[in-house]
Amino acid sequence: MKIAKPLLLVTTPIGLAFGLYEAHRLAGGLVFIMAAMVAVIGVAMSSVVLTIRRERREEEKKRSETQESHESDEGKK
């Protein structure tokens, strides 16, 4: 896993660029359709990542508030 993540982070953009170049070479207009598809997929992935981060942040906030209320209740007793 230590090698796989950096390797994927480097090779994926290179592969996308090479694919777009080949699409332009094969059929010029195809590159615009492929670029639009890649953009839509990128926006969808970003949306999922942002949703997960937001839900995790809300869950951690709720958990910390619950712990604080339990600690303050124990302090009153």
N, C-alpha and C positions, 0 to 999 in steps of 0.2 A: 504493500500500500504506500510505502514511502516513496517509491519510484513511480508508481502508476499515476498518482494525481498530477505531479508536475509534467509527466510525459503527456497526459491527456490535455492539460492546459496549454501546452505548446503545440501539439500536433493538430488539435481540432481547428484553431483558426487558420493554420497553414493549409489543412485539407479543404476548408471552406473557400479560401482564396483560390486554391488550385482548381477546385470544382467550378467556381464562377468564371475563372479564366478559360477553362475547357468549354463551358457553356457558351461563352462569347465566341470562341474559336469555331465551335460546331454550328451554332445557330445564334446569330447576334442578339435577336430579341429574347431568346430564352434566358439570358442572364438577368433580365429585369424581373421575369417571373420567379426565377430561383431566388434572387435577392429579396423579393417581397415575401416569399415563403419562409426564408431564413429569418427575416425580421419579425414575421408573425409568430414563429416558433419561439424566438428570443423574448418577445413581449409576454407570451404565455408562460414561459419558464420563469421570467422575472416576477410575474404576478403570483405564481405559486410560491416562490421563495419569500416574497414580501408578506404574503398571507401567513405562512408558517412562522415567520419571525414575529409578526404582530401578535398572533395567537400565543406563542411561547412567552412573549413579554407580558401579555395580560395574565397568563397563568402564573408566572413567577411573581407578579405584583400581587395577585390575589393570595398566593401562598404566603408571601412575606407579611401581608396584612393579617392573615389568619394566625400566623406565629406570634406576631406582636400583640394581638388581642389576647391570645392564650397566656402569654408571658405577663401581660398587665393584670389579667384575672388572677393568676397565681400570686402575684405580688400583693394584691388586695387581701388575700386570705390570711 
